[in-house]
Amino acid sequence: MQELIEKLAICVEKGKISRSHPFPPDMKDQDGADEIAAQALKEGIPPDTLLQACMLGMEHIGKQFSQNLVFVPHLLVAAQAMNTVLKHLQPYLESGSVKRKGKFLIGTVAGDLHDIGKNLVSMIIRGGGFEVIDLGVDVSTQKFLSGIEQHRDCFVGLSALLTTTLPNMQKSVSAIRESYPELKIMIGGAPVTENFRAQIGADFYSHNPQDAIEYLNRMVV
């Protein structure tokens, strides 16, 4: 059992999706996340244990990314491997037999169509055991508020890449804070700083995806 779990975590970390997938080269013709997850469930390994293996693999690749030891393509293939496992776990997630740590609602603010940073954060947080509600790009304040109304117990993340859209981020944070003062609000993006976070009253500034998941983990302990 432990051997399968360790193999699954490595597959997620390395981005080994399946036996037929050529990446990474040093794992060619080896079983990937798809085969190992199926085998583990067949052998009776609890689904939540498989989710923990995914979380461990994504934690490892997230830390490497934050240290500039790997790059965006490595994160993308790791996320694909993780999503392969989640497909096997979907029935258990929907039934509630596997519990998520919490909900994370995220979007790129109004006027900004960039989504790479948002998507990377979403991948790491999903891999960390959270349900992610992605509102997409160019998200108006009202759309943030409507999303939160449907998921009242969520954490909220706002992303921006353009300096010109920072006022829209401030407007959305202010409205969310006024309507839902108990929610934790995270912000991030190239022009965002810790000083700006303090200025607009958000709870946390995430410099990279790993910072974001570490903050959320502290909040749910």
One Martini backbone bead per residue (centre of mass of N, CA, C, O) as a GRO file, in nm:
protein
  221
    1MET     BB    1   0.060   0.060  -0.024
    2GLN     BB    2   0.294   0.263   0.021
    3GLU     BB    3   0.416   0.227  -0.260
    4LEU     BB    4   0.180   0.341  -0.423
    5ILE     BB    5   0.172   0.622  -0.293
    6GLU     BB    6   0.458   0.706  -0.369
    7LYS     BB    7   0.421   0.672  -0.675
    8LEU     BB    8   0.192   0.879  -0.705
    9ALA     BB    9   0.343   1.127  -0.603
   10ILE     BB   10   0.564   1.114  -0.822
   11CYS     BB   11   0.380   1.137  -1.069
   12VAL     BB   12   0.277   1.416  -1.002
   13GLU     BB   13   0.543   1.566  -0.974
   14LYS     BB   14   0.654   1.462  -1.273
   15GLY     BB   15   0.410   1.411  -1.484
   16LYS     BB   16   0.292   1.108  -1.482
   17ILE     BB   17   0.009   1.009  -1.631
   18SER     BB   18   0.102   0.756  -1.815
   19ARG     BB   19   0.237   0.501  -1.981
   20SER     BB   20   0.201   0.652  -2.275
   21HIS     BB   21   0.347   0.883  -2.160
   22PRO     BB   22   0.660   1.046  -2.231
   23PHE     BB   23   0.638   1.193  -1.960
   24PRO     BB   24   0.915   1.145  -1.840
   25PRO     BB   25   1.188   0.996  -1.976
   26ASP     BB   26   1.270   0.831  -1.699
   27MET     BB   27   0.945   0.699  -1.719
   28LYS     BB   28   0.938   0.514  -1.943
   29ASP     BB   29   0.700   0.256  -1.939
   30GLN     BB   30   0.555   0.350  -1.692
   31ASP     BB   31   0.348   0.386  -1.466
   32GLY     BB   32   0.094   0.603  -1.389
   33ALA     BB   33  -0.152   0.773  -1.237
   34ASP     BB   34  -0.377   0.612  -1.367
   35GLU     BB   35  -0.292   0.317  -1.293
   36ILE     BB   36  -0.238   0.355  -0.987
   37ALA     BB   37  -0.516   0.451  -0.902
   38ALA     BB   38  -0.673   0.205  -0.999
   39GLN     BB   39  -0.518  -0.004  -0.829
   40ALA     BB   40  -0.566   0.115  -0.548
   41LEU     BB   41  -0.874   0.091  -0.548
   42LYS     BB   42  -0.882  -0.218  -0.605
   43GLU     BB   43  -0.710  -0.269  -0.321
   44GLY     BB   44  -0.857  -0.060  -0.103
   45ILE     BB   45  -0.762   0.218  -0.107
   46PRO     BB   46  -0.829   0.504   0.015
   47PRO     BB   47  -0.921   0.791  -0.140
   48ASP     BB   48  -0.791   0.995   0.065
   49THR     BB   49  -0.503   0.883   0.020
   50LEU     BB   50  -0.480   0.970  -0.276
   51LEU     BB   51  -0.515   1.270  -0.223
   52GLN     BB   52  -0.262   1.296  -0.046
   53ALA     BB   53  -0.065   1.223  -0.273
   54CYS     BB   54  -0.130   1.464  -0.448
   55MET     BB   55  -0.056   1.682  -0.241
   56LEU     BB   56   0.240   1.600  -0.217
   57GLY     BB   57   0.323   1.638  -0.513
   58MET     BB   58   0.231   1.942  -0.533
   59GLU     BB   59   0.411   2.044  -0.309
   60HIS     BB   60   0.682   1.979  -0.436
   61ILE     BB   61   0.644   2.141  -0.706
   62GLY     BB   62   0.578   2.413  -0.572
   63LYS     BB   63   0.850   2.453  -0.428
   64GLN     BB   64   1.026   2.440  -0.682
   65PHE     BB   65   0.895   2.684  -0.820
   66SER     BB   66   0.959   2.897  -0.591
   67GLN     BB   67   1.287   2.820  -0.648
   68ASN     BB   68   1.343   2.786  -0.963
   69LEU     BB   69   1.365   2.461  -1.048
   70VAL     BB   70   1.102   2.507  -1.201
   71PHE     BB   71   0.842   2.532  -1.447
   72VAL     BB   72   0.546   2.573  -1.592
   73PRO     BB   73   0.540   2.298  -1.748
   74HIS     BB   74   0.567   2.127  -1.489
   75LEU     BB   75   0.301   2.216  -1.362
   76LEU     BB   76   0.111   2.124  -1.588
   77VAL     BB   77   0.177   1.815  -1.578
   78ALA     BB   78   0.108   1.778  -1.282
   79ALA     BB   79  -0.189   1.862  -1.312
   80GLN     BB   80  -0.264   1.634  -1.508
   81ALA     BB   81  -0.203   1.404  -1.314
   82MET     BB   82  -0.397   1.492  -1.094
   83ASN     BB   83  -0.659   1.489  -1.272
   84THR     BB   84  -0.650   1.186  -1.323
   85VAL     BB   85  -0.705   1.110  -1.029
   86LEU     BB   86  -0.971   1.276  -0.988
   87LYS     BB   87  -1.140   1.102  -1.178
   88HIS     BB   88  -1.136   0.855  -0.987
   89LEU     BB   89  -1.253   1.039  -0.731
   90GLN     BB   90  -1.525   1.176  -0.806
   91PRO     BB   91  -1.740   0.992  -0.670
   92TYR     BB   92  -1.629   1.050  -0.379
   93LEU     BB   93  -1.658   1.357  -0.382
   94GLU     BB   94  -1.968   1.366  -0.443
   95SER     BB   95  -2.049   1.184  -0.185
   96GLY     BB   96  -1.836   1.272   0.065
   97SER     BB   97  -1.603   1.056   0.136
   98VAL     BB   98  -1.433   1.296   0.031
   99LYS     BB   99  -1.265   1.560   0.175
  100ARG     BB  100  -1.236   1.884   0.170
  101LYS     BB  101  -1.085   2.166   0.306
  102GLY     BB  102  -1.222   2.365   0.086
  103LYS     BB  103  -1.296   2.683  -0.060
  104PHE     BB  104  -1.194   2.844  -0.382
  105LEU     BB  105  -1.230   3.168  -0.507
  106ILE     BB  106  -1.153   3.279  -0.849
  107GLY     BB  107  -1.022   3.584  -1.022
  108THR     BB  108  -0.998   3.811  -1.274
  109VAL     BB  109  -1.024   4.123  -1.302
  110ALA     BB  110  -1.153   4.382  -1.430
  111GLY     BB  111  -0.996   4.429  -1.754
  112ASP     BB  112  -0.860   4.133  -1.725
  113LEU     BB  113  -0.728   3.858  -1.948
  114HIS     BB  114  -0.541   3.716  -1.753
  115ASP     BB  115  -0.458   3.350  -1.654
  116ILE     BB  116  -0.193   3.213  -1.568
  117GLY     BB  117  -0.166   3.277  -1.268
  118LYS     BB  118  -0.444   3.175  -1.185
  119ASN     BB  119  -0.403   2.882  -1.284
  120LEU     BB  120  -0.165   2.808  -1.104
  121VAL     BB  121  -0.303   2.851  -0.837
  122SER     BB  122  -0.535   2.653  -0.885
  123MET     BB  123  -0.364   2.398  -0.909
  124ILE     BB  124  -0.229   2.401  -0.629
  125ILE     BB  125  -0.494   2.416  -0.462
  126ARG     BB  126  -0.624   2.163  -0.571
  127GLY     BB  127  -0.377   1.981  -0.489
  128GLY     BB  128  -0.428   2.071  -0.172
  129GLY     BB  129  -0.760   1.998  -0.130
  130PHE     BB  130  -0.934   2.200  -0.292
  131GLU     BB  131  -1.203   2.369  -0.399
  132VAL     BB  132  -1.242   2.519  -0.723
  133ILE     BB  133  -1.368   2.846  -0.817
  134ASP     BB  134  -1.369   2.958  -1.151
  135LEU     BB  135  -1.448   3.279  -1.299
  136GLY     BB  136  -1.206   3.389  -1.451
  137VAL     BB  137  -1.215   3.668  -1.651
  138ASP     BB  138  -1.327   3.974  -1.618
  139VAL     BB  139  -1.430   4.024  -1.316
  140SER     BB  140  -1.674   4.143  -1.158
  141THR     BB  141  -1.795   4.240  -0.866
  142GLN     BB  142  -2.071   4.098  -0.895
  143LYS     BB  143  -1.954   3.817  -0.961
  144PHE     BB  144  -1.814   3.776  -0.697
  145LEU     BB  145  -2.066   3.808  -0.516
  146SER     BB  146  -2.230   3.576  -0.645
  147GLY     BB  147  -2.027   3.351  -0.587
  148ILE     BB  148  -2.027   3.384  -0.279
  149GLU     BB  149  -2.330   3.332  -0.234
  150GLN     BB  150  -2.288   3.021  -0.328
  151HIS     BB  151  -1.999   3.032  -0.136
  152ARG     BB  152  -1.982   3.130   0.182
  153ASP     BB  153  -1.719   2.931   0.276
  154CYS     BB  154  -1.500   3.086   0.126
  155PHE     BB  155  -1.227   3.167  -0.040
  156VAL     BB  156  -1.052   3.458  -0.184
  157GLY     BB  157  -0.934   3.537  -0.524
  158LEU     BB  158  -0.724   3.796  -0.675
  159SER     BB  159  -0.628   3.894  -1.009
  160ALA     BB  160  -0.339   4.077  -1.162
  161LEU     BB  161  -0.139   4.230  -1.439
  162LEU     BB  162  -0.250   4.517  -1.453
  163THR     BB  163  -0.219   4.830  -1.336
  164THR     BB  164  -0.500   4.942  -1.447
  165THR     BB  165  -0.665   4.713  -1.253
  166LEU     BB  166  -0.628   4.785  -0.949
  167PRO     BB  167  -0.887   4.949  -0.894
  168ASN     BB  168  -1.071   4.699  -0.935
  169MET     BB  169  -0.958   4.538  -0.702
  170GLN     BB  170  -1.031   4.741  -0.483
  171LYS     BB  171  -1.335   4.743  -0.534
  172SER     BB  172  -1.384   4.440  -0.480
  173VAL     BB  173  -1.268   4.419  -0.198
  174SER     BB  174  -1.454   4.628  -0.067
  175ALA     BB  175  -1.724   4.481  -0.131
  176ILE     BB  176  -1.659   4.213   0.007
  177ARG     BB  177  -1.601   4.328   0.289
  178GLU     BB  178  -1.883   4.456   0.329
  179SER     BB  179  -2.057   4.185   0.278
  180TYR     BB  180  -1.793   3.981   0.382
  181PRO     BB  181  -1.606   4.020   0.660
  182GLU     BB  182  -1.517   3.704   0.718
  183LEU     BB  183  -1.351   3.683   0.474
  184LYS     BB  184  -1.079   3.563   0.295
  185ILE     BB  185  -0.841   3.771   0.116
  186MET     BB  186  -0.669   3.725  -0.190
  187ILE     BB  187  -0.372   3.848  -0.363
  188GLY     BB  188  -0.239   3.884  -0.711
  189GLY     BB  189   0.043   3.977  -0.910
  190ALA     BB  190   0.272   4.164  -1.063
  191PRO     BB  191   0.166   4.464  -0.934
  192VAL     BB  192   0.156   4.337  -0.661
  193THR     BB  193   0.168   4.424  -0.310
  194GLU     BB  194   0.190   4.455   0.024
  195ASN     BB  195   0.105   4.753   0.033
  196PHE     BB  196  -0.153   4.717  -0.131
  197ARG     BB  197  -0.293   4.523   0.056
  198ALA     BB  198  -0.307   4.719   0.298
  199GLN     BB  199  -0.461   4.947   0.149
  200ILE     BB  200  -0.727   4.751   0.066
  201GLY     BB  201  -0.776   4.504   0.289
  202ALA     BB  202  -0.639   4.252   0.255
  203ASP     BB  203  -0.509   3.946   0.394
  204PHE     BB  204  -0.333   3.844   0.130
  205TYR     BB  205  -0.013   3.808  -0.031
  206SER     BB  206   0.076   3.640  -0.333
  207HIS     BB  207   0.375   3.560  -0.494
  208ASN     BB  208   0.292   3.249  -0.506
  209PRO     BB  209   0.139   2.948  -0.507
  210GLN     BB  210   0.269   2.841  -0.242
  211ASP     BB  211   0.179   3.068  -0.058
  212ALA     BB  212  -0.123   3.018  -0.088
  213ILE     BB  213  -0.143   2.726   0.030
  214GLU     BB  214  -0.008   2.787   0.301
  215TYR     BB  215  -0.221   2.983   0.398
  216LEU     BB  216  -0.469   2.798   0.383
  217ASN     BB  217  -0.362   2.583   0.575
  218ARG     BB  218  -0.355   2.772   0.822
  219MET     BB  219  -0.672   2.834   0.817
  220VAL     BB  220  -0.763   2.504   0.854
  221VAL     BB  221  -0.629   2.401   1.132
   0.00000   0.00000   0.00000
